[in-house]
Amino acid sequence: MALEIRGLRVSYNIEGRGIEVVRGLDLDINKGECVGLVGESGCGKSTVGLAITRLIPERKGSITAGNILLGDKDVLTLGPDGLRDVRRSKVSYVFQDPFSSLNPVFTVYDQLKEALPDKRNADEIISGTLESVGLSGIIGNKKIYPHELSGGMQQRVMIAMAIMPNPGLLILDEPTTALDVTVQNQILDLVARLKDEMKLSVLFISHDLRTVFRISDRVFVMYAGKIVEKGLKQNISLKPGHPYTVGLMDSMPSFERRKQKFNAIEGRAPLFSELPKGCKFYPRCKFRVDDCALREPGMEIVSGEDHVSRCIRIKEIALDGISKS
Amino acid sequence: MELVKVNNLRKVFPKHKVTAVDGVSFSVNEGEVVGLVGESGCGKSTLGRSIIRLIHAEEGNVFYKGEDLLKLPRRKMRSMRRHLQMIFQDPYTSLDPRVRIGDILEEVFIIHENFSRGERRRKAEEALETVGLGASYLNRLPSDISGGERQRIGIARALATDPEFIICDEPVSSLDLSVQAQILNLLTDIQKRKNLAYLFISHDLGVIGAICDRVMVMNAGRLVETGTCENIFKDPKHEYTKRLLDAVR
Protein backbone atom coordinates (compact mmCIF):
# COMPACT_ATOMS: atom_id res chain seq x y z
CA MET A 1 0.00 0.00 0.00
CA ALA A 2 1.31 3.42 -0.93
CA LEU A 3 -0.53 5.33 1.77
CA GLU A 4 -2.74 4.42 4.66
CA ILE A 5 -4.41 7.01 6.86
CA ARG A 6 -6.14 5.74 9.97
CA GLY A 7 -8.32 7.72 12.34
CA LEU A 8 -6.78 11.06 11.40
CA ARG A 9 -7.87 14.02 13.48
CA VAL A 10 -6.74 17.59 12.86
CA SER A 11 -7.68 20.68 14.87
CA TYR A 12 -7.23 24.32 13.97
CA ASN A 13 -6.86 27.10 16.52
CA ILE A 14 -9.78 29.39 15.87
CA GLU A 15 -10.43 32.28 18.24
CA GLY A 16 -8.44 30.68 21.00
CA ARG A 17 -10.02 27.25 20.91
CA GLY A 18 -9.28 24.07 19.02
CA ILE A 19 -11.85 23.27 16.35
CA GLU A 20 -11.66 19.83 14.83
CA VAL A 21 -11.79 19.94 11.00
CA VAL A 22 -10.72 16.38 10.23
CA ARG A 23 -12.74 14.16 12.53
CA GLY A 24 -11.41 10.62 12.32
CA LEU A 25 -10.65 10.00 8.67
CA ASP A 26 -9.60 6.75 7.05
CA LEU A 27 -8.17 6.66 3.54
CA ASP A 28 -5.89 4.32 1.66
CA ILE A 29 -4.16 4.37 -1.69
CA ASN A 30 -2.77 1.26 -3.37
CA LYS A 31 0.48 1.33 -5.33
CA GLY A 32 -0.07 2.77 -8.78
CA GLU A 33 -3.63 3.82 -7.96
CA CYS A 34 -5.30 7.21 -8.32
CA VAL A 35 -7.68 8.06 -5.50
CA GLY A 36 -9.98 11.05 -5.82
CA LEU A 37 -10.94 12.98 -2.69
CA VAL A 38 -13.97 15.14 -3.43
CA GLY A 39 -15.99 17.60 -1.37
CA GLU A 40 -17.03 21.23 -1.15
CA SER A 41 -14.85 24.14 -0.04
CA GLY A 42 -14.27 23.97 3.68
CA CYS A 43 -14.87 20.22 4.12
CA GLY A 44 -11.26 19.66 5.21
CA LYS A 45 -9.98 17.92 2.09
CA SER A 46 -6.94 20.16 1.58
CA THR A 47 -6.08 19.74 5.25
CA VAL A 48 -5.88 15.99 4.69
CA GLY A 49 -3.45 16.60 1.82
CA LEU A 50 -1.29 18.87 3.95
CA ALA A 51 -1.35 16.55 6.94
CA ILE A 52 0.29 13.75 4.92
CA THR A 53 3.65 15.52 5.06
CA ARG A 54 2.84 17.51 8.20
CA LEU A 55 2.67 20.82 6.38
CA ILE A 56 0.03 22.33 8.69
CA PRO A 57 1.73 25.31 10.39
CA GLU A 58 2.06 24.78 14.13
CA ARG A 59 0.53 28.11 15.06
CA LYS A 60 -2.53 27.31 12.95
CA GLY A 61 -3.32 23.83 14.07
CA SER A 62 -2.16 20.34 14.86
CA ILE A 63 -2.72 16.68 14.17
CA THR A 64 -4.26 15.33 17.34
CA ALA A 65 -4.71 11.63 16.55
CA GLY A 66 -4.27 8.93 13.96
CA ASN A 67 -1.63 7.27 11.83
CA ILE A 68 -0.34 8.20 8.41
CA LEU A 69 1.58 5.25 7.03
CA LEU A 70 3.80 5.74 4.01
CA GLY A 71 5.15 2.30 3.27
CA ASP A 72 6.33 1.03 6.66
CA LYS A 73 6.84 4.46 8.25
CA ASP A 74 4.35 6.50 10.24
CA VAL A 75 4.86 10.11 9.17
CA LEU A 76 3.51 11.30 12.49
CA THR A 77 6.38 9.73 14.43
CA LEU A 78 9.22 10.87 12.16
CA GLY A 79 12.02 13.14 13.39
CA PRO A 80 13.28 16.14 11.39
CA ASP A 81 15.62 14.11 9.15
CA GLY A 82 13.04 11.50 8.31
CA LEU A 83 10.46 14.17 7.61
CA ARG A 84 12.84 16.04 5.31
CA ASP A 85 13.48 12.87 3.39
CA VAL A 86 9.74 12.26 2.98
CA ARG A 87 9.13 15.81 1.77
CA ARG A 88 12.14 15.81 -0.55
CA SER A 89 11.72 12.55 -2.35
CA LYS A 90 8.75 10.46 -1.20
CA VAL A 91 5.75 12.77 -1.55
CA SER A 92 5.24 15.64 -4.01
CA TYR A 93 2.51 18.25 -4.23
CA VAL A 94 0.91 20.20 -7.05
CA PHE A 95 -1.33 23.03 -5.88
CA GLN A 96 -4.26 24.84 -7.43
CA ASP A 97 -2.74 28.03 -8.69
CA PRO A 98 0.46 27.43 -10.62
CA PHE A 99 1.26 31.11 -10.88
CA SER A 100 1.43 31.69 -7.16
CA SER A 101 3.25 28.38 -6.63
CA LEU A 102 6.13 29.39 -8.90
CA ASN A 103 8.56 32.09 -7.87
CA PRO A 104 8.26 34.98 -10.34
CA VAL A 105 11.87 36.18 -9.95
CA PHE A 106 13.62 32.90 -10.73
CA THR A 107 13.80 31.21 -14.10
CA VAL A 108 11.83 28.06 -14.71
CA TYR A 109 15.08 26.17 -15.20
CA ASP A 110 16.46 27.27 -11.83
CA GLN A 111 13.29 26.23 -10.07
CA LEU A 112 13.29 22.84 -11.74
CA LYS A 113 16.88 22.32 -10.73
CA GLU A 114 16.08 23.30 -7.17
CA ALA A 115 13.50 20.54 -7.02
CA LEU A 116 16.06 17.87 -7.89
CA PRO A 117 17.38 16.10 -4.80
CA ASP A 118 20.54 15.12 -6.69
CA LYS A 119 21.99 17.76 -9.00
CA ARG A 120 24.23 15.42 -11.02
CA ASN A 121 23.12 15.20 -14.66
CA ALA A 122 20.58 17.90 -13.86
CA ASP A 123 20.32 19.19 -17.44
CA GLU A 124 19.68 15.74 -18.79
CA ILE A 125 17.02 14.91 -16.22
CA ILE A 126 15.32 18.28 -16.63
CA SER A 127 15.19 17.89 -20.40
CA GLY A 128 13.77 14.40 -20.08
CA THR A 129 11.12 15.52 -17.60
CA LEU A 130 10.09 18.54 -19.66
CA GLU A 131 9.69 16.23 -22.62
CA SER A 132 7.47 13.85 -20.68
CA VAL A 133 5.19 16.64 -19.41
CA GLY A 134 4.73 17.98 -22.93
CA LEU A 135 7.01 21.02 -22.66
CA SER A 136 9.68 20.03 -25.17
CA GLY A 137 9.32 23.56 -26.61
CA ILE A 138 11.18 25.10 -23.68
CA ILE A 139 13.95 22.49 -23.37
CA GLY A 140 17.35 24.20 -23.37
CA ASN A 141 15.81 27.61 -22.80
CA LYS A 142 17.34 28.47 -19.44
CA LYS A 143 16.19 32.09 -19.46
CA ILE A 144 12.45 31.64 -19.54
CA TYR A 145 10.43 32.99 -16.56
CA PRO A 146 7.09 31.70 -15.24
CA HIS A 147 5.12 34.74 -16.47
CA GLU A 148 6.10 33.96 -20.05
CA LEU A 149 4.15 30.70 -19.89
CA SER A 150 0.39 30.16 -20.06
CA GLY A 151 -1.50 28.79 -17.04
CA GLY A 152 -1.55 25.29 -18.51
CA MET A 153 2.19 25.38 -19.22
CA GLN A 154 2.87 26.65 -15.70
CA GLN A 155 0.92 23.75 -14.28
CA ARG A 156 3.00 21.40 -16.45
CA VAL A 157 6.13 22.93 -14.91
CA MET A 158 4.69 22.28 -11.44
CA ILE A 159 4.02 18.68 -12.41
CA ALA A 160 7.56 18.35 -13.80
CA MET A 161 8.95 19.61 -10.49
CA ALA A 162 6.72 17.20 -8.60
CA ILE A 163 7.69 14.06 -10.52
CA MET A 164 11.43 14.74 -10.85
CA PRO A 165 12.37 13.27 -7.45
CA ASN A 166 10.48 10.12 -8.53
CA PRO A 167 8.12 10.22 -5.55
CA GLY A 168 6.01 7.29 -4.48
CA LEU A 169 3.01 9.52 -3.89
CA LEU A 170 1.85 12.55 -5.85
CA ILE A 171 -0.75 14.81 -4.20
CA LEU A 172 -2.67 17.09 -6.55
CA ASP A 173 -4.80 19.68 -4.76
CA GLU A 174 -7.33 21.19 -7.20
CA PRO A 175 -4.68 21.16 -9.95
CA THR A 176 -7.09 22.09 -12.74
CA THR A 177 -9.51 24.46 -11.00
CA ALA A 178 -7.74 27.62 -12.18
CA LEU A 179 -7.56 26.41 -15.78
CA ASP A 180 -9.87 26.46 -18.81
CA VAL A 181 -11.84 23.26 -19.38
CA THR A 182 -9.91 22.39 -22.53
CA VAL A 183 -6.62 22.75 -20.67
CA GLN A 184 -8.04 20.87 -17.67
CA ASN A 185 -8.44 17.76 -19.77
CA GLN A 186 -4.91 18.02 -21.14
CA ILE A 187 -3.55 18.18 -17.59
CA LEU A 188 -5.75 15.27 -16.45
CA ASP A 189 -4.61 13.17 -19.40
CA LEU A 190 -1.00 14.04 -18.63
CA VAL A 191 -1.36 12.95 -15.00
CA ALA A 192 -3.05 9.71 -16.07
CA ARG A 193 -0.23 8.92 -18.50
CA LEU A 194 2.52 9.71 -15.97
CA LYS A 195 0.74 7.60 -13.37
CA ASP A 196 0.87 4.59 -15.69
CA GLU A 197 4.39 5.20 -16.98
CA MET A 198 5.96 5.89 -13.60
CA LYS A 199 3.63 3.66 -11.55
CA LEU A 200 2.81 6.68 -9.41
CA SER A 201 0.26 6.61 -6.64
CA VAL A 202 -1.89 9.71 -6.82
CA LEU A 203 -4.17 11.54 -4.40
CA PHE A 204 -6.37 13.84 -6.47
CA ILE A 205 -8.22 16.44 -4.40
CA SER A 206 -11.03 18.44 -6.03
CA HIS A 207 -14.53 19.85 -5.64
CA ASP A 208 -15.30 18.92 -9.23
CA LEU A 209 -16.75 15.43 -9.66
CA ARG A 210 -16.28 15.58 -13.43
CA THR A 211 -12.50 15.77 -13.13
CA VAL A 212 -12.46 13.30 -10.24
CA PHE A 213 -14.45 10.73 -12.22
CA ARG A 214 -12.25 11.27 -15.26
CA ILE A 215 -9.00 10.42 -13.54
CA SER A 216 -9.62 8.32 -10.42
CA ASP A 217 -9.70 4.58 -9.86
CA ARG A 218 -11.43 4.96 -6.52
CA VAL A 219 -13.33 7.90 -5.09
CA PHE A 220 -13.65 9.12 -1.50
CA VAL A 221 -16.38 11.67 -0.82
CA MET A 222 -15.69 13.94 2.14
CA TYR A 223 -18.17 16.00 4.14
CA ALA A 224 -17.59 17.98 7.33
CA GLY A 225 -14.25 16.35 8.10
CA LYS A 226 -15.17 12.72 7.47
CA ILE A 227 -15.49 10.31 4.56
CA VAL A 228 -19.20 9.82 3.82
CA GLU A 229 -18.83 7.50 0.84
CA LYS A 230 -16.09 5.52 -0.80
CA GLY A 231 -15.95 3.05 -3.64
CA LEU A 232 -14.73 2.27 -7.12
CA LYS A 233 -15.27 5.15 -9.53
CA GLN A 234 -17.61 3.14 -11.75
CA ASN A 235 -19.73 2.02 -8.80
CA ILE A 236 -20.15 5.52 -7.41
CA SER A 237 -20.82 7.11 -10.77
CA LEU A 238 -23.48 4.52 -11.62
CA LYS A 239 -24.98 4.01 -8.20
CA PRO A 240 -24.06 6.71 -5.71
CA GLY A 241 -24.65 5.66 -2.13
CA HIS A 242 -25.01 8.95 -0.30
CA PRO A 243 -27.48 11.82 -0.80
CA TYR A 244 -24.55 14.24 -0.71
CA THR A 245 -22.82 12.48 -3.61
CA VAL A 246 -26.07 12.65 -5.58
CA GLY A 247 -26.23 16.38 -4.88
CA LEU A 248 -22.71 16.82 -6.21
CA MET A 249 -23.60 14.83 -9.33
CA ASP A 250 -26.75 16.88 -9.88
CA SER A 251 -24.65 20.04 -9.75
CA MET A 252 -22.75 19.13 -12.91
CA PRO A 253 -23.97 21.29 -15.79
CA SER A 254 -24.82 19.57 -19.05
CA PHE A 255 -26.52 20.19 -22.35
CA GLU A 256 -28.55 17.00 -21.97
CA ARG A 257 -30.41 18.45 -19.02
CA ARG A 258 -30.56 21.97 -20.38
CA LYS A 259 -33.18 24.42 -19.25
CA GLN A 260 -33.93 22.31 -16.22
CA LYS A 261 -33.34 23.59 -12.77
CA PHE A 262 -30.27 22.16 -11.14
CA ASN A 263 -31.21 19.90 -8.32
CA ALA A 264 -28.68 21.82 -6.26
CA ILE A 265 -27.75 21.06 -2.66
CA GLU A 266 -29.36 23.78 -0.61
CA GLY A 267 -27.41 25.98 1.77
CA ARG A 268 -23.73 25.63 2.41
CA ALA A 269 -21.32 23.34 4.19
CA PRO A 270 -21.70 23.75 7.96
CA LEU A 271 -19.10 25.60 10.01
CA PHE A 272 -16.97 23.23 12.04
CA SER A 273 -17.73 25.23 15.17
CA GLU A 274 -21.45 24.55 14.80
CA LEU A 275 -21.75 21.02 13.44
CA PRO A 276 -25.15 19.45 13.95
CA LYS A 277 -25.56 16.37 16.12
CA GLY A 278 -26.12 13.12 14.27
CA CYS A 279 -25.56 13.03 10.53
CA LYS A 280 -23.67 16.15 9.56
CA PHE A 281 -25.44 16.38 6.19
CA TYR A 282 -28.86 16.11 7.84
CA PRO A 283 -29.89 19.82 7.62
CA ARG A 284 -29.35 19.89 3.82
CA CYS A 285 -30.54 16.38 2.99
CA LYS A 286 -33.66 15.74 0.93
CA PHE A 287 -34.08 12.26 2.40
CA ARG A 288 -33.77 13.13 6.08
CA VAL A 289 -35.92 11.55 8.77
CA ASP A 290 -35.92 12.27 12.50
CA ASP A 291 -33.62 9.33 13.23
CA CYS A 292 -30.84 10.96 11.18
CA ALA A 293 -30.39 13.64 13.83
CA LEU A 294 -29.85 11.16 16.67
CA ARG A 295 -26.35 9.88 16.03
CA GLU A 296 -23.67 10.07 13.35
CA PRO A 297 -24.10 7.04 11.10
CA GLY A 298 -21.38 4.43 10.62
CA MET A 299 -20.37 3.06 7.24
CA GLU A 300 -23.09 0.95 5.60
CA ILE A 301 -22.52 -1.34 2.65
CA VAL A 302 -23.98 -0.06 -0.63
CA SER A 303 -22.88 -2.65 -3.16
CA GLY A 304 -20.21 -5.03 -2.02
CA GLU A 305 -17.68 -4.45 0.73
CA ASP A 306 -15.70 -1.87 -1.19
CA HIS A 307 -18.57 0.51 -1.71
CA VAL A 308 -19.74 1.98 1.58
CA SER A 309 -21.69 5.04 2.66
CA ARG A 310 -22.40 6.88 5.89
CA CYS A 311 -26.20 6.96 5.55
CA ILE A 312 -28.73 5.05 7.65
CA ARG A 313 -31.37 5.15 4.93
CA ILE A 314 -29.24 3.73 2.16
CA LYS A 315 -31.24 0.47 2.04
CA GLU A 316 -34.66 2.15 1.77
CA ILE A 317 -34.04 5.11 -0.54
CA ALA A 318 -33.23 4.74 -4.20
CA LEU A 319 -30.51 7.09 -5.30
CA ASP A 320 -30.18 6.90 -9.04
CA GLY A 321 -27.38 9.30 -9.78
CA ILE A 322 -28.51 12.28 -11.76
CA SER A 323 -32.11 12.59 -10.75
CA LYS A 324 -34.77 13.45 -13.26
CA SER A 325 -36.79 15.84 -11.15
CA MET B 1 -37.24 42.49 -30.54
CA GLU B 2 -33.60 43.40 -30.96
CA LEU B 3 -32.21 44.94 -27.78
CA VAL B 4 -28.47 45.16 -28.32
CA LYS B 5 -26.78 45.10 -31.69
CA VAL B 6 -23.01 44.99 -32.00
CA ASN B 7 -21.65 45.92 -35.39
CA ASN B 8 -18.10 45.28 -36.59
CA LEU B 9 -16.54 45.94 -33.17
CA ARG B 10 -12.76 46.14 -33.07
CA LYS B 11 -10.34 46.55 -30.19
CA VAL B 12 -6.57 46.63 -30.61
CA PHE B 13 -4.08 46.71 -27.77
CA PRO B 14 -1.30 48.54 -29.63
CA LYS B 15 1.41 47.96 -27.04
CA HIS B 16 1.15 44.21 -27.46
CA LYS B 17 0.07 44.40 -31.11
CA VAL B 18 -2.92 42.25 -30.29
CA THR B 19 -6.28 42.57 -31.98
CA ALA B 20 -8.38 41.28 -29.10
CA VAL B 21 -11.72 41.86 -30.81
CA ASP B 22 -11.52 41.63 -34.56
CA GLY B 23 -14.62 42.85 -36.32
CA VAL B 24 -17.34 41.18 -34.24
CA SER B 25 -21.02 41.59 -35.11
CA PHE B 26 -24.04 40.04 -33.39
CA SER B 27 -27.28 40.98 -31.72
CA VAL B 28 -29.16 40.01 -28.59
CA ASN B 29 -32.94 40.07 -28.44
CA GLU B 30 -35.10 41.05 -25.49
CA GLY B 31 -35.31 38.26 -22.93
CA GLU B 32 -32.71 36.15 -24.72
CA VAL B 33 -29.78 34.33 -23.13
CA VAL B 34 -26.79 34.30 -25.45
CA GLY B 35 -23.62 32.41 -24.53
CA LEU B 36 -20.16 33.56 -25.53
CA VAL B 37 -17.63 30.77 -25.25
CA GLY B 38 -13.91 30.53 -25.88
CA GLU B 39 -10.63 29.83 -24.15
CA SER B 40 -8.65 32.28 -21.98
CA GLY B 41 -7.23 35.04 -24.13
CA CYS B 42 -9.68 34.68 -27.02
CA GLY B 43 -11.03 38.19 -26.39
CA LYS B 44 -14.38 37.31 -24.88
CA SER B 45 -14.03 39.48 -21.77
CA THR B 46 -12.64 42.36 -23.83
CA LEU B 47 -15.70 42.09 -26.05
CA GLY B 48 -18.02 42.14 -23.04
CA ARG B 49 -16.30 45.13 -21.50
CA SER B 50 -16.16 47.05 -24.78
CA ILE B 51 -19.93 46.80 -25.12
CA ILE B 52 -20.58 48.86 -22.00
CA ARG B 53 -17.47 50.98 -22.54
CA LEU B 54 -15.40 49.76 -19.63
CA ILE B 55 -12.83 49.42 -22.42
CA HIS B 56 -12.65 51.84 -25.30
CA ALA B 57 -13.09 50.13 -28.68
CA GLU B 58 -11.67 51.99 -31.68
CA GLU B 59 -14.08 50.83 -34.34
CA GLY B 60 -17.64 49.66 -34.69
CA ASN B 61 -20.98 50.39 -33.11
CA VAL B 62 -22.96 49.12 -30.16
CA PHE B 63 -26.63 49.94 -30.57
CA TYR B 64 -28.90 49.77 -27.55
CA LYS B 65 -32.50 50.24 -28.69
CA GLY B 66 -31.18 51.99 -31.78
CA GLU B 67 -28.82 54.38 -29.98
CA ASP B 68 -25.06 54.01 -30.56
CA LEU B 69 -23.45 53.70 -27.12
CA LEU B 70 -19.95 54.27 -28.45
CA LYS B 71 -20.93 57.74 -29.66
CA LEU B 72 -22.62 58.88 -26.45
CA PRO B 73 -20.99 61.62 -24.38
CA ARG B 74 -19.45 60.25 -21.20
CA ARG B 75 -22.03 61.65 -18.86
CA LYS B 76 -24.88 60.19 -20.85
CA MET B 77 -23.16 56.84 -21.03
CA ARG B 78 -22.94 56.85 -17.28
CA SER B 79 -26.68 57.15 -16.85
CA MET B 80 -27.19 54.64 -19.66
CA ARG B 81 -25.41 51.99 -17.61
CA ARG B 82 -28.46 51.55 -15.45
CA HIS B 83 -29.94 49.63 -18.39
CA LEU B 84 -26.81 47.60 -19.13
CA GLN B 85 -25.14 46.01 -16.15
CA MET B 86 -22.33 43.59 -15.53
CA ILE B 87 -21.63 40.68 -13.17
CA PHE B 88 -17.96 39.90 -12.72
CA GLN B 89 -16.07 36.65 -12.37
CA ASP B 90 -14.33 37.00 -9.10
CA PRO B 91 -16.60 37.85 -6.17
CA TYR B 92 -13.49 38.29 -4.01
CA THR B 93 -12.02 41.21 -5.93
CA SER B 94 -15.19 42.81 -7.29
CA LEU B 95 -16.43 43.87 -3.84
CA ASP B 96 -14.51 46.46 -1.81
CA PRO B 97 -13.34 44.56 1.29
CA ARG B 98 -13.76 47.60 3.58
CA VAL B 99 -17.29 48.51 2.60
CA ARG B 100 -20.31 46.93 4.24
CA ILE B 101 -22.76 45.04 2.02
CA GLY B 102 -25.51 47.59 2.71
CA ASP B 103 -23.30 50.46 1.57
CA ILE B 104 -22.12 48.55 -1.51
CA LEU B 105 -25.74 48.22 -2.61
CA GLU B 106 -26.79 51.74 -1.57
CA GLU B 107 -23.98 53.18 -3.66
CA VAL B 108 -25.86 52.09 -6.76
CA PHE B 109 -28.75 54.34 -5.78
CA ILE B 110 -26.47 57.25 -4.95
CA ILE B 111 -25.11 57.06 -8.50
CA HIS B 112 -28.32 56.35 -10.36
CA GLU B 113 -31.21 57.68 -8.27
CA ASN B 114 -32.09 60.59 -6.08
CA PHE B 115 -33.34 58.63 -3.11
CA SER B 116 -33.44 59.62 0.53
CA ARG B 117 -31.36 57.61 2.95
CA GLY B 118 -34.35 55.58 4.15
CA GLU B 119 -35.42 54.76 0.62
CA ARG B 120 -31.91 53.65 -0.27
CA ARG B 121 -31.75 51.27 2.66
CA ARG B 122 -35.16 49.87 1.83
CA LYS B 123 -34.10 49.37 -1.79
CA ALA B 124 -30.89 47.67 -0.66
CA GLU B 125 -32.96 45.26 1.44
CA GLU B 126 -35.17 44.53 -1.55
CA ALA B 127 -32.10 43.86 -3.67
CA LEU B 128 -30.87 41.35 -1.08
CA GLU B 129 -34.21 39.58 -1.05
CA THR B 130 -34.19 39.15 -4.84
CA VAL B 131 -31.03 37.09 -4.55
CA GLY B 132 -32.23 34.99 -1.63
CA LEU B 133 -30.43 36.84 1.17
CA GLY B 134 -31.97 38.87 3.99
CA ALA B 135 -31.55 42.22 5.71
CA SER B 136 -29.15 40.59 8.17
CA TYR B 137 -26.47 40.91 5.49
CA LEU B 138 -26.62 44.72 5.37
CA ASN B 139 -24.05 45.27 8.10
CA ARG B 140 -21.64 42.53 7.11
CA LEU B 141 -18.34 42.90 5.31
CA PRO B 142 -17.50 40.89 2.18
CA SER B 143 -14.93 38.94 4.21
CA ASP B 144 -17.68 37.70 6.56
CA ILE B 145 -19.51 35.76 3.87
CA SER B 146 -18.81 32.83 1.53
CA GLY B 147 -17.88 33.00 -2.16
CA GLY B 148 -21.37 32.02 -3.25
CA GLU B 149 -22.95 34.71 -1.05
CA ARG B 150 -20.51 37.27 -2.44
CA GLN B 151 -21.54 36.42 -5.96
CA ARG B 152 -25.16 36.87 -4.89
CA ILE B 153 -24.22 40.40 -3.76
CA GLY B 154 -22.62 41.00 -7.18
CA ILE B 155 -25.87 39.90 -8.79
CA ALA B 156 -27.98 42.03 -6.44
CA ARG B 157 -25.84 45.04 -7.31
CA ALA B 158 -26.28 44.46 -11.03
CA LEU B 159 -30.04 44.02 -10.64
CA ALA B 160 -30.55 47.05 -8.42
CA THR B 161 -31.10 49.50 -11.29
CA ASP B 162 -33.61 47.25 -13.06
CA PRO B 163 -31.48 46.70 -16.16
CA GLU B 164 -32.71 44.96 -19.29
CA PHE B 165 -29.37 43.59 -20.36
CA ILE B 166 -26.70 41.99 -18.17
CA ILE B 167 -23.26 40.87 -19.21
CA CYS B 168 -22.30 37.93 -17.01
CA ASP B 169 -18.53 37.53 -17.31
CA GLU B 170 -17.66 34.04 -16.02
CA PRO B 171 -19.96 34.55 -13.02
CA VAL B 172 -19.57 30.99 -11.73
CA SER B 173 -16.02 30.03 -12.70
CA SER B 174 -14.50 30.67 -9.31
CA LEU B 175 -17.19 28.80 -7.38
CA ASP B 176 -17.53 25.23 -6.18
CA LEU B 177 -19.69 23.06 -8.42
CA SER B 178 -22.43 22.82 -5.79
CA VAL B 179 -22.53 26.60 -5.36
CA GLN B 180 -22.28 27.08 -9.11
CA ALA B 181 -25.52 25.12 -9.47
CA GLN B 182 -27.27 27.39 -6.92
CA ILE B 183 -26.09 30.56 -8.67
CA LEU B 184 -27.07 29.29 -12.13
CA ASN B 185 -30.53 28.47 -10.76
CA LEU B 186 -30.77 31.98 -9.36
CA LEU B 187 -29.64 33.67 -12.59
CA THR B 188 -32.11 31.61 -14.62
CA ASP B 189 -35.00 32.35 -12.23
CA ILE B 190 -34.36 36.08 -12.29
CA GLN B 191 -33.96 36.08 -16.06
CA LYS B 192 -37.35 34.45 -16.53
CA ARG B 193 -39.10 36.57 -13.94
CA LYS B 194 -37.85 39.89 -15.29
CA ASN B 195 -37.50 38.83 -18.92
CA LEU B 196 -33.86 39.93 -18.95
CA ALA B 197 -31.35 39.50 -21.75
CA TYR B 198 -27.97 38.01 -20.80
CA LEU B 199 -24.68 37.87 -22.60
CA PHE B 200 -23.23 34.93 -20.69
CA ILE B 201 -19.45 34.64 -21.03
CA SER B 202 -17.76 31.36 -20.08
CA HIS B 203 -14.95 29.01 -21.06
CA ASP B 204 -17.14 26.06 -20.12
CA LEU B 205 -19.53 24.86 -22.82
CA GLY B 206 -21.20 22.65 -20.23
CA VAL B 207 -22.47 25.69 -18.33
CA ILE B 208 -23.44 27.49 -21.54
CA GLY B 209 -25.30 24.45 -22.85
CA ALA B 210 -27.26 24.19 -19.62
CA ILE B 211 -28.70 27.71 -19.61
CA CYS B 212 -28.34 29.51 -22.97
CA ASP B 213 -30.66 29.85 -25.98
CA ARG B 214 -27.95 30.68 -28.47
CA VAL B 215 -24.16 30.26 -28.49
CA MET B 216 -21.37 32.24 -30.09
CA VAL B 217 -17.96 30.59 -30.26
CA MET B 218 -15.00 32.96 -30.15
CA ASN B 219 -11.42 32.26 -31.11
CA ALA B 220 -8.56 34.74 -31.62
CA GLY B 221 -10.85 37.77 -31.55
CA ARG B 222 -13.43 36.46 -34.00
CA LEU B 223 -16.73 34.65 -33.80
CA VAL B 224 -16.00 31.38 -35.57
CA GLU B 225 -19.42 29.79 -35.16
CA THR B 226 -22.82 30.91 -33.93
CA GLY B 227 -26.10 29.07 -33.65
CA THR B 228 -28.78 27.79 -31.34
CA CYS B 229 -27.61 25.57 -28.50
CA GLU B 230 -29.29 22.62 -30.21
CA ASN B 231 -27.34 23.12 -33.42
CA ILE B 232 -23.99 23.78 -31.82
CA PHE B 233 -24.19 20.77 -29.51
CA LYS B 234 -25.68 18.28 -31.97
CA ASP B 235 -23.99 19.38 -35.16
CA PRO B 236 -20.90 21.54 -34.56
CA LYS B 237 -19.30 22.72 -37.78
CA HIS B 238 -16.09 24.45 -36.79
CA GLU B 239 -13.06 22.44 -35.61
CA TYR B 240 -12.62 24.76 -32.65
CA THR B 241 -16.20 24.22 -31.49
CA LYS B 242 -15.66 20.48 -31.68
CA ARG B 243 -12.59 20.82 -29.48
CA LEU B 244 -14.50 22.79 -26.87
CA LEU B 245 -17.27 20.20 -26.93
CA ASP B 246 -14.84 17.33 -26.43
CA ALA B 247 -13.63 19.06 -23.29
CA VAL B 248 -16.98 18.74 -21.54
CA ARG B 249 -17.94 15.26 -22.67
Interface residues (C-beta under 8 A of the other chain):
Chain A: E40 S41 S150 G151 D180 V181 T182 V183 Q184 N185 H207 D208 L209 R210 G247 L248 D250 S251 M252 P253 S254 F255 R257 R258 K259 K261 F262 N263 A264 I265 E266 R268
Chain B: E39 S40 G41 S146 G147 G148 D176 L177 S178 V179 Q180 A181 Q182 L184 N185 T188 H203 D204 L205 G206 V207 G209 A210 I211 C229 F233 R243 L244 D246 A247 V248
